[in-house]
Amino acid sequence: MAGFDLAALVGGDKAAWDGFVRAHARLILAAARSLARDDAEAEDLAQDVFVRLCKDDFRLLKTYDP
């Protein structure tokens, strides 16, 4: 997550979140495609990753240890 302000991400800063998603979406989607049966399922899986990162007041992001 180099280059990203973790406090801004968990604080709900839209610009920080949009940048985070742009920077990581291709990698997450590629990983999802390796697990999915088709592109639609891969997109759903990738979206679920980002939803989980936001879940419970950004619990996963808050526990990230670089």
PDB file with SEQRES, HELIX, SHEET and CRYST1 records, atoms N, CA, C and O in Angstrom:
SEQRES   1 A   66  MET ALA GLY PHE ASP LEU ALA ALA LEU VAL GLY GLY ASP          
SEQRES   2 A   66  LYS ALA ALA TRP ASP GLY PHE VAL ARG ALA HIS ALA ARG          
SEQRES   3 A   66  LEU ILE LEU ALA ALA ALA ARG SER LEU ALA ARG ASP ASP          
SEQRES   4 A   66  ALA GLU ALA GLU ASP LEU ALA GLN ASP VAL PHE VAL ARG          
SEQRES   5 A   66  LEU CYS LYS ASP ASP PHE ARG LEU LEU LYS THR TYR ASP          
SEQRES   6 A   66  PRO                                                          
HELIX    1 AA1 LEU A    6  VAL A   10  1                                   5    
HELIX    2 AA2 LYS A   14  LEU A   35  1                                  22    
HELIX    3 AA3 ASP A   39  LYS A   62  1                                  24    
CRYST1    1.000    1.000    1.000  90.00  90.00  90.00 P 1           1          
ATOM      1  N   MET A   1       0.828  -1.183   0.000  1.00  0.00           N  
ATOM      2  CA  MET A   1       0.000   0.000   0.000  1.00  0.00           C  
ATOM      3  C   MET A   1       0.869   1.242   0.000  1.00  0.00           C  
ATOM      4  O   MET A   1       0.432   2.316   0.411  1.00  0.00           O  
ATOM      5  N   ALA A   2       2.054   1.097  -0.445  1.00  0.00           N  
ATOM      6  CA  ALA A   2       2.969   2.235  -0.466  1.00  0.00           C  
ATOM      7  C   ALA A   2       2.350   3.386  -1.242  1.00  0.00           C  
ATOM      8  O   ALA A   2       1.704   3.192  -2.272  1.00  0.00           O  
ATOM      9  N   GLY A   3       2.563   4.586  -0.724  1.00  0.00           N  
ATOM     10  CA  GLY A   3       2.046   5.760  -1.401  1.00  0.00           C  
ATOM     11  C   GLY A   3       0.631   6.141  -1.000  1.00  0.00           C  
ATOM     12  O   GLY A   3       0.079   7.114  -1.514  1.00  0.00           O  
ATOM     13  N   PHE A   4       0.041   5.385  -0.089  1.00  0.00           N  
ATOM     14  CA  PHE A   4      -1.317   5.681   0.326  1.00  0.00           C  
ATOM     15  C   PHE A   4      -1.342   6.040   1.796  1.00  0.00           C  
ATOM     16  O   PHE A   4      -0.652   5.438   2.619  1.00  0.00           O  
ATOM     17  N   ASP A   5      -2.148   7.028   2.101  1.00  0.00           N  
ATOM     18  CA  ASP A   5      -2.318   7.482   3.475  1.00  0.00           C  
ATOM     19  C   ASP A   5      -3.392   6.621   4.123  1.00  0.00           C  
ATOM     20  O   ASP A   5      -4.584   6.810   3.881  1.00  0.00           O  
ATOM     21  N   LEU A   6      -2.962   5.680   4.943  1.00  0.00           N  
ATOM     22  CA  LEU A   6      -3.889   4.767   5.582  1.00  0.00           C  
ATOM     23  C   LEU A   6      -4.934   5.508   6.409  1.00  0.00           C  
ATOM     24  O   LEU A   6      -6.102   5.121   6.424  1.00  0.00           O  
ATOM     25  N   ALA A   7      -4.522   6.561   7.089  1.00  0.00           N  
ATOM     26  CA  ALA A   7      -5.477   7.334   7.889  1.00  0.00           C  
ATOM     27  C   ALA A   7      -6.553   7.946   7.009  1.00  0.00           C  
ATOM     28  O   ALA A   7      -7.720   7.993   7.400  1.00  0.00           O  
ATOM     29  N   ALA A   8      -6.177   8.416   5.828  1.00  0.00           N  
ATOM     30  CA  ALA A   8      -7.160   8.992   4.907  1.00  0.00           C  
ATOM     31  C   ALA A   8      -8.113   7.915   4.399  1.00  0.00           C  
ATOM     32  O   ALA A   8      -9.314   8.156   4.276  1.00  0.00           O  
ATOM     33  N   LEU A   9      -7.580   6.722   4.102  1.00  0.00           N  
ATOM     34  CA  LEU A   9      -8.430   5.629   3.623  1.00  0.00           C  
ATOM     35  C   LEU A   9      -9.472   5.249   4.672  1.00  0.00           C  
ATOM     36  O   LEU A   9     -10.664   5.182   4.370  1.00  0.00           O  
ATOM     37  N   VAL A  10      -9.030   5.003   5.885  1.00  0.00           N  
ATOM     38  CA  VAL A  10      -9.972   4.578   6.927  1.00  0.00           C  
ATOM     39  C   VAL A  10     -10.814   5.732   7.441  1.00  0.00           C  
ATOM     40  O   VAL A  10     -11.831   5.520   8.100  1.00  0.00           O  
ATOM     41  N   GLY A  11     -10.389   6.953   7.140  1.00  0.00           N  
ATOM     42  CA  GLY A  11     -11.165   8.125   7.533  1.00  0.00           C  
ATOM     43  C   GLY A  11     -12.259   8.480   6.554  1.00  0.00           C  
ATOM     44  O   GLY A  11     -13.020   9.422   6.774  1.00  0.00           O  
ATOM     45  N   GLY A  12     -12.339   7.716   5.459  1.00  0.00           N  
ATOM     46  CA  GLY A  12     -13.414   7.935   4.496  1.00  0.00           C  
ATOM     47  C   GLY A  12     -13.117   8.960   3.427  1.00  0.00           C  
ATOM     48  O   GLY A  12     -14.038   9.435   2.762  1.00  0.00           O  
ATOM     49  N   ASP A  13     -11.845   9.319   3.240  1.00  0.00           N  
ATOM     50  CA  ASP A  13     -11.472  10.286   2.201  1.00  0.00           C  
ATOM     51  C   ASP A  13     -11.712   9.671   0.825  1.00  0.00           C  
ATOM     52  O   ASP A  13     -11.035   8.719   0.438  1.00  0.00           O  
ATOM     53  N   LYS A  14     -12.679  10.221   0.087  1.00  0.00           N  
ATOM     54  CA  LYS A  14     -13.071   9.659  -1.207  1.00  0.00           C  
ATOM     55  C   LYS A  14     -11.927   9.658  -2.202  1.00  0.00           C  
ATOM     56  O   LYS A  14     -11.740   8.672  -2.915  1.00  0.00           O  
ATOM     57  N   ALA A  15     -11.162  10.727  -2.271  1.00  0.00           N  
ATOM     58  CA  ALA A  15     -10.051  10.790  -3.222  1.00  0.00           C  
ATOM     59  C   ALA A  15      -9.001   9.724  -2.895  1.00  0.00           C  
ATOM     60  O   ALA A  15      -8.449   9.099  -3.801  1.00  0.00           O  
ATOM     61  N   ALA A  16      -8.727   9.516  -1.619  1.00  0.00           N  
ATOM     62  CA  ALA A  16      -7.764   8.485  -1.219  1.00  0.00           C  
ATOM     63  C   ALA A  16      -8.289   7.100  -1.589  1.00  0.00           C  
ATOM     64  O   ALA A  16      -7.545   6.259  -2.094  1.00  0.00           O  
ATOM     65  N   TRP A  17      -9.575   6.872  -1.333  1.00  0.00           N  
ATOM     66  CA  TRP A  17     -10.168   5.571  -1.655  1.00  0.00           C  
ATOM     67  C   TRP A  17     -10.168   5.331  -3.159  1.00  0.00           C  
ATOM     68  O   TRP A  17      -9.816   4.241  -3.611  1.00  0.00           O  
ATOM     69  N   ASP A  18     -10.560   6.342  -3.943  1.00  0.00           N  
ATOM     70  CA  ASP A  18     -10.578   6.201  -5.398  1.00  0.00           C  
ATOM     71  C   ASP A  18      -9.186   5.879  -5.932  1.00  0.00           C  
ATOM     72  O   ASP A  18      -9.044   5.043  -6.824  1.00  0.00           O  
ATOM     73  N   GLY A  19      -8.170   6.527  -5.399  1.00  0.00           N  
ATOM     74  CA  GLY A  19      -6.801   6.255  -5.812  1.00  0.00           C  
ATOM     75  C   GLY A  19      -6.365   4.851  -5.433  1.00  0.00           C  
ATOM     76  O   GLY A  19      -5.692   4.176  -6.211  1.00  0.00           O  
ATOM     77  N   PHE A  20      -6.743   4.411  -4.253  1.00  0.00           N  
ATOM     78  CA  PHE A  20      -6.436   3.066  -3.791  1.00  0.00           C  
ATOM     79  C   PHE A  20      -7.063   2.027  -4.721  1.00  0.00           C  
ATOM     80  O   PHE A  20      -6.408   1.065  -5.121  1.00  0.00           O  
ATOM     81  N   VAL A  21      -8.325   2.229  -5.056  1.00  0.00           N  
ATOM     82  CA  VAL A  21      -9.026   1.295  -5.939  1.00  0.00           C  
ATOM     83  C   VAL A  21      -8.374   1.287  -7.320  1.00  0.00           C  
ATOM     84  O   VAL A  21      -8.131   0.217  -7.879  1.00  0.00           O  
ATOM     85  N   ARG A  22      -8.092   2.452  -7.870  1.00  0.00           N  
ATOM     86  CA  ARG A  22      -7.436   2.507  -9.189  1.00  0.00           C  
ATOM     87  C   ARG A  22      -6.098   1.774  -9.181  1.00  0.00           C  
ATOM     88  O   ARG A  22      -5.766   1.072 -10.136  1.00  0.00           O  
ATOM     89  N   ALA A  23      -5.347   1.934  -8.125  1.00  0.00           N  
ATOM     90  CA  ALA A  23      -4.016   1.331  -8.050  1.00  0.00           C  
ATOM     91  C   ALA A  23      -4.055  -0.187  -7.872  1.00  0.00           C  
ATOM     92  O   ALA A  23      -3.124  -0.875  -8.289  1.00  0.00           O  
ATOM     93  N   HIS A  24      -5.109  -0.716  -7.265  1.00  0.00           N  
ATOM     94  CA  HIS A  24      -5.124  -2.132  -6.919  1.00  0.00           C  
ATOM     95  C   HIS A  24      -6.180  -2.961  -7.649  1.00  0.00           C  
ATOM     96  O   HIS A  24      -6.155  -4.189  -7.571  1.00  0.00           O  
ATOM     97  N   ALA A  25      -7.088  -2.324  -8.343  1.00  0.00           N  
ATOM     98  CA  ALA A  25      -8.198  -3.049  -8.974  1.00  0.00           C  
ATOM     99  C   ALA A  25      -7.719  -4.065 -10.005  1.00  0.00           C  
ATOM    100  O   ALA A  25      -8.257  -5.170 -10.066  1.00  0.00           O  
ATOM    101  N   ARG A  26      -6.729  -3.720 -10.809  1.00  0.00           N  
ATOM    102  CA  ARG A  26      -6.264  -4.662 -11.847  1.00  0.00           C  
ATOM    103  C   ARG A  26      -5.701  -5.932 -11.228  1.00  0.00           C  
ATOM    104  O   ARG A  26      -5.987  -7.033 -11.699  1.00  0.00           O  
ATOM    105  N   LEU A  27      -4.907  -5.786 -10.179  1.00  0.00           N  
ATOM    106  CA  LEU A  27      -4.321  -6.949  -9.522  1.00  0.00           C  
ATOM    107  C   LEU A  27      -5.400  -7.814  -8.869  1.00  0.00           C  
ATOM    108  O   LEU A  27      -5.384  -9.039  -8.992  1.00  0.00           O  
ATOM    109  N   ILE A  28      -6.325  -7.173  -8.185  1.00  0.00           N  
ATOM    110  CA  ILE A  28      -7.401  -7.912  -7.519  1.00  0.00           C  
ATOM    111  C   ILE A  28      -8.287  -8.601  -8.544  1.00  0.00           C  
ATOM    112  O   ILE A  28      -8.694  -9.744  -8.339  1.00  0.00           O  
ATOM    113  N   LEU A  29      -8.589  -7.929  -9.635  1.00  0.00           N  
ATOM    114  CA  LEU A  29      -9.410  -8.538 -10.673  1.00  0.00           C  
ATOM    115  C   LEU A  29      -8.678  -9.717 -11.326  1.00  0.00           C  
ATOM    116  O   LEU A  29      -9.302 -10.732 -11.635  1.00  0.00           O  
ATOM    117  N   ALA A  30      -7.388  -9.595 -11.534  1.00  0.00           N  
ATOM    118  CA  ALA A  30      -6.616 -10.706 -12.107  1.00  0.00           C  
ATOM    119  C   ALA A  30      -6.650 -11.921 -11.186  1.00  0.00           C  
ATOM    120  O   ALA A  30      -6.813 -13.053 -11.643  1.00  0.00           O  
ATOM    121  N   ALA A  31      -6.495 -11.682  -9.901  1.00  0.00           N  
ATOM    122  CA  ALA A  31      -6.561 -12.792  -8.940  1.00  0.00           C  
ATOM    123  C   ALA A  31      -7.956 -13.409  -8.940  1.00  0.00           C  
ATOM    124  O   ALA A  31      -8.093 -14.631  -8.886  1.00  0.00           O  
ATOM    125  N   ALA A  32      -8.978 -12.582  -9.000  1.00  0.00           N  
ATOM    126  CA  ALA A  32     -10.358 -13.078  -9.011  1.00  0.00           C  
ATOM    127  C   ALA A  32     -10.627 -13.892 -10.264  1.00  0.00           C  
ATOM    128  O   ALA A  32     -11.336 -14.897 -10.211  1.00  0.00           O  
ATOM    129  N   ARG A  33     -10.072 -13.472 -11.385  1.00  0.00           N  
ATOM    130  CA  ARG A  33     -10.271 -14.222 -12.635  1.00  0.00           C  
ATOM    131  C   ARG A  33      -9.664 -15.615 -12.548  1.00  0.00           C  
ATOM    132  O   ARG A  33     -10.161 -16.551 -13.175  1.00  0.00           O  
ATOM    133  N   SER A  34      -8.601 -15.757 -11.779  1.00  0.00           N  
ATOM    134  CA  SER A  34      -7.986 -17.083 -11.655  1.00  0.00           C  
ATOM    135  C   SER A  34      -8.861 -18.034 -10.837  1.00  0.00           C  
ATOM    136  O   SER A  34      -8.679 -19.250 -10.898  1.00  0.00           O  
ATOM    137  N   LEU A  35      -9.798 -17.493 -10.080  1.00  0.00           N  
ATOM    138  CA  LEU A  35     -10.678 -18.299  -9.243  1.00  0.00           C  
ATOM    139  C   LEU A  35     -12.086 -18.460  -9.809  1.00  0.00           C  
ATOM    140  O   LEU A  35     -12.799 -19.399  -9.455  1.00  0.00           O  
ATOM    141  N   ALA A  36     -12.479 -17.546 -10.683  1.00  0.00           N  
ATOM    142  CA  ALA A  36     -13.870 -17.482 -11.139  1.00  0.00           C  
ATOM    143  C   ALA A  36     -14.107 -18.328 -12.386  1.00  0.00           C  
ATOM    144  O   ALA A  36     -13.181 -18.682 -13.115  1.00  0.00           O  
ATOM    145  N   ARG A  37     -15.383 -18.636 -12.598  1.00  0.00           N  
ATOM    146  CA  ARG A  37     -15.791 -19.382 -13.789  1.00  0.00           C  
ATOM    147  C   ARG A  37     -15.934 -18.488 -15.015  1.00  0.00           C  
ATOM    148  O   ARG A  37     -15.783 -18.951 -16.145  1.00  0.00           O  
ATOM    149  N   ASP A  38     -16.229 -17.200 -14.792  1.00  0.00           N  
ATOM    150  CA  ASP A  38     -16.406 -16.275 -15.912  1.00  0.00           C  
ATOM    151  C   ASP A  38     -16.120 -14.851 -15.446  1.00  0.00           C  
ATOM    152  O   ASP A  38     -15.891 -14.607 -14.262  1.00  0.00           O  
ATOM    153  N   ASP A  39     -16.138 -13.914 -16.394  1.00  0.00           N  
ATOM    154  CA  ASP A  39     -15.803 -12.522 -16.073  1.00  0.00           C  
ATOM    155  C   ASP A  39     -16.781 -11.896 -15.079  1.00  0.00           C  
ATOM    156  O   ASP A  39     -16.375 -11.126 -14.209  1.00  0.00           O  
ATOM    157  N   ALA A  40     -18.053 -12.222 -15.205  1.00  0.00           N  
ATOM    158  CA  ALA A  40     -19.043 -11.651 -14.294  1.00  0.00           C  
ATOM    159  C   ALA A  40     -18.768 -12.086 -12.857  1.00  0.00           C  
ATOM    160  O   ALA A  40     -18.846 -11.275 -11.934  1.00  0.00           O  
ATOM    161  N   GLU A  41     -18.449 -13.357 -12.670  1.00  0.00           N  
ATOM    162  CA  GLU A  41     -18.143 -13.841 -11.327  1.00  0.00           C  
ATOM    163  C   GLU A  41     -16.847 -13.208 -10.815  1.00  0.00           C  
ATOM    164  O   GLU A  41     -16.742 -12.881  -9.633  1.00  0.00           O  
ATOM    165  N   ALA A  42     -15.864 -13.037 -11.697  1.00  0.00           N  
ATOM    166  CA  ALA A  42     -14.604 -12.406 -11.306  1.00  0.00           C  
ATOM    167  C   ALA A  42     -14.834 -10.967 -10.846  1.00  0.00           C  
ATOM    168  O   ALA A  42     -14.256 -10.530  -9.850  1.00  0.00           O  
ATOM    169  N   GLU A  43     -15.667 -10.244 -11.563  1.00  0.00           N  
ATOM    170  CA  GLU A  43     -15.975  -8.865 -11.171  1.00  0.00           C  
ATOM    171  C   GLU A  43     -16.689  -8.824  -9.823  1.00  0.00           C  
ATOM    172  O   GLU A  43     -16.428  -7.941  -9.005  1.00  0.00           O  
ATOM    173  N   ASP A  44     -17.584  -9.771  -9.593  1.00  0.00           N  
ATOM    174  CA  ASP A  44     -18.272  -9.846  -8.297  1.00  0.00           C  
ATOM    175  C   ASP A  44     -17.280 -10.141  -7.171  1.00  0.00           C  
ATOM    176  O   ASP A  44     -17.356  -9.541  -6.100  1.00  0.00           O  
ATOM    177  N   LEU A  45     -16.355 -11.061  -7.414  1.00  0.00           N  
ATOM    178  CA  LEU A  45     -15.351 -11.389  -6.406  1.00  0.00           C  
ATOM    179  C   LEU A  45     -14.457 -10.191  -6.101  1.00  0.00           C  
ATOM    180  O   LEU A  45     -14.159  -9.908  -4.940  1.00  0.00           O  
ATOM    181  N   ALA A  46     -14.034  -9.494  -7.148  1.00  0.00           N  
ATOM    182  CA  ALA A  46     -13.174  -8.326  -6.958  1.00  0.00           C  
ATOM    183  C   ALA A  46     -13.917  -7.244  -6.176  1.00  0.00           C  
ATOM    184  O   ALA A  46     -13.346  -6.623  -5.279  1.00  0.00           O  
ATOM    185  N   GLN A  47     -15.161  -7.021  -6.505  1.00  0.00           N  
ATOM    186  CA  GLN A  47     -15.950  -6.033  -5.778  1.00  0.00           C  
ATOM    187  C   GLN A  47     -16.091  -6.441  -4.315  1.00  0.00           C  
ATOM    188  O   GLN A  47     -16.049  -5.593  -3.424  1.00  0.00           O  
ATOM    189  N   ASP A  48     -16.259  -7.731  -4.069  1.00  0.00           N  
ATOM    190  CA  ASP A  48     -16.390  -8.218  -2.700  1.00  0.00           C  
ATOM    191  C   ASP A  48     -15.125  -7.934  -1.884  1.00  0.00           C  
ATOM    192  O   ASP A  48     -15.207  -7.657  -0.688  1.00  0.00           O  
ATOM    193  N   VAL A  49     -13.966  -8.003  -2.523  1.00  0.00           N  
ATOM    194  CA  VAL A  49     -12.714  -7.687  -1.820  1.00  0.00           C  
ATOM    195  C   VAL A  49     -12.764  -6.252  -1.299  1.00  0.00           C  
ATOM    196  O   VAL A  49     -12.464  -6.000  -0.132  1.00  0.00           O  
ATOM    197  N   PHE A  50     -13.141  -5.319  -2.163  1.00  0.00           N  
ATOM    198  CA  PHE A  50     -13.188  -3.917  -1.747  1.00  0.00           C  
ATOM    199  C   PHE A  50     -14.270  -3.679  -0.689  1.00  0.00           C  
ATOM    200  O   PHE A  50     -14.078  -2.883   0.230  1.00  0.00           O  
ATOM    201  N   VAL A  51     -15.387  -4.359  -0.819  1.00  0.00           N  
ATOM    202  CA  VAL A  51     -16.447  -4.223   0.190  1.00  0.00           C  
ATOM    203  C   VAL A  51     -15.940  -4.728   1.539  1.00  0.00           C  
ATOM    204  O   VAL A  51     -16.196  -4.108   2.571  1.00  0.00           O  
ATOM    205  N   ARG A  52     -15.232  -5.836   1.533  1.00  0.00           N  
ATOM    206  CA  ARG A  52     -14.697  -6.391   2.788  1.00  0.00           C  
ATOM    207  C   ARG A  52     -13.659  -5.459   3.411  1.00  0.00           C  
ATOM    208  O   ARG A  52     -13.551  -5.382   4.635  1.00  0.00           O  
ATOM    209  N   LEU A  53     -12.905  -4.760   2.584  1.00  0.00           N  
ATOM    210  CA  LEU A  53     -11.930  -3.812   3.121  1.00  0.00           C  
ATOM    211  C   LEU A  53     -12.622  -2.655   3.851  1.00  0.00           C  
ATOM    212  O   LEU A  53     -12.061  -2.083   4.785  1.00  0.00           O  
ATOM    213  N   CYS A  54     -13.822  -2.320   3.430  1.00  0.00           N  
ATOM    214  CA  CYS A  54     -14.587  -1.235   4.063  1.00  0.00           C  
ATOM    215  C   CYS A  54     -15.412  -1.711   5.258  1.00  0.00           C  
ATOM    216  O   CYS A  54     -15.763  -0.924   6.136  1.00  0.00           O  
ATOM    217  N   LYS A  55     -15.711  -2.989   5.279  1.00  0.00           N  
ATOM    218  CA  LYS A  55     -16.610  -3.563   6.286  1.00  0.00           C  
ATOM    219  C   LYS A  55     -16.099  -3.331   7.706  1.00  0.00           C  
ATOM    220  O   LYS A  55     -14.896  -3.256   7.957  1.00  0.00           O  
ATOM    221  N   ASP A  56     -17.040  -3.222   8.608  1.00  0.00           N  
ATOM    222  CA  ASP A  56     -16.743  -3.062  10.038  1.00  0.00           C  
ATOM    223  C   ASP A  56     -15.789  -1.901  10.292  1.00  0.00           C  
ATOM    224  O   ASP A  56     -14.790  -2.037  10.999  1.00  0.00           O  
ATOM    225  N   ASP A  57     -16.122  -0.757   9.699  1.00  0.00           N  
ATOM    226  CA  ASP A  57     -15.331   0.459   9.896  1.00  0.00           C  
ATOM    227  C   ASP A  57     -13.866   0.265   9.478  1.00  0.00           C  
ATOM    228  O   ASP A  57     -12.946   0.668  10.190  1.00  0.00           O  
ATOM    229  N   PHE A  58     -13.673  -0.354   8.322  1.00  0.00           N  
ATOM    230  CA  PHE A  58     -12.344  -0.550   7.725  1.00  0.00           C  
ATOM    231  C   PHE A  58     -11.426  -1.414   8.601  1.00  0.00           C  
ATOM    232  O   PHE A  58     -10.216  -1.193   8.636  1.00  0.00           O  
ATOM    233  N   ARG A  59     -11.994  -2.385   9.298  1.00  0.00           N  
ATOM    234  CA  ARG A  59     -11.229  -3.229  10.219  1.00  0.00           C  
ATOM    235  C   ARG A  59      -9.998  -3.847   9.565  1.00  0.00           C  
ATOM    236  O   ARG A  59      -8.913  -3.817  10.147  1.00  0.00           O  
ATOM    237  N   LEU A  60     -10.148  -4.410   8.358  1.00  0.00           N  
ATOM    238  CA  LEU A  60      -8.991  -5.041   7.702  1.00  0.00           C  
ATOM    239  C   LEU A  60      -7.907  -4.034   7.365  1.00  0.00           C  
ATOM    240  O   LEU A  60      -6.724  -4.303   7.571  1.00  0.00           O  
ATOM    241  N   LEU A  61      -8.293  -2.890   6.856  1.00  0.00           N  
ATOM    242  CA  LEU A  61      -7.286  -1.878   6.528  1.00  0.00           C  
ATOM    243  C   LEU A  61      -6.596  -1.358   7.791  1.00  0.00           C  
ATOM    244  O   LEU A  61      -5.395  -1.087   7.781  1.00  0.00           O  
ATOM    245  N   LYS A  62      -7.350  -1.222   8.863  1.00  0.00           N  
ATOM    246  CA  LYS A  62      -6.771  -0.724  10.114  1.00  0.00           C  
ATOM    247  C   LYS A  62      -5.752  -1.703  10.698  1.00  0.00           C  
ATOM    248  O   LYS A  62      -4.859  -1.301  11.443  1.00  0.00           O  
ATOM    249  N   THR A  63      -5.885  -2.983  10.360  1.00  0.00           N  
ATOM    250  CA  THR A  63      -4.948  -3.971  10.898  1.00  0.00           C  
ATOM    251  C   THR A  63      -3.796  -4.254   9.949  1.00  0.00           C  
ATOM    252  O   THR A  63      -2.953  -5.102  10.241  1.00  0.00           O  
ATOM    253  N   TYR A  64      -3.745  -3.557   8.813  1.00  0.00           N  
ATOM    254  CA  TYR A  64      -2.662  -3.751   7.842  1.00  0.00           C  
ATOM    255  C   TYR A  64      -1.330  -3.355   8.472  1.00  0.00           C  
ATOM    256  O   TYR A  64      -1.212  -2.297   9.091  1.00  0.00           O  
ATOM    257  N   ASP A  65      -0.339  -4.211   8.307  1.00  0.00           N  
ATOM    258  CA  ASP A  65       1.004  -3.961   8.824  1.00  0.00           C  
ATOM    259  C   ASP A  65       2.002  -4.078   7.683  1.00  0.00           C  
ATOM    260  O   ASP A  65       2.342  -5.184   7.262  1.00  0.00           O  
ATOM    261  N   PRO A  66       2.470  -2.942   7.182  1.00  0.00           N  
ATOM    262  CA  PRO A  66       3.404  -2.996   6.048  1.00  0.00           C  
ATOM    263  C   PRO A  66       4.692  -3.701   6.410  1.00  0.00           C  
ATOM    264  O   PRO A  66       5.582  -3.831   5.570  1.00  0.00           O  
TER     265      PRO A  66                                                      
END                                                                             
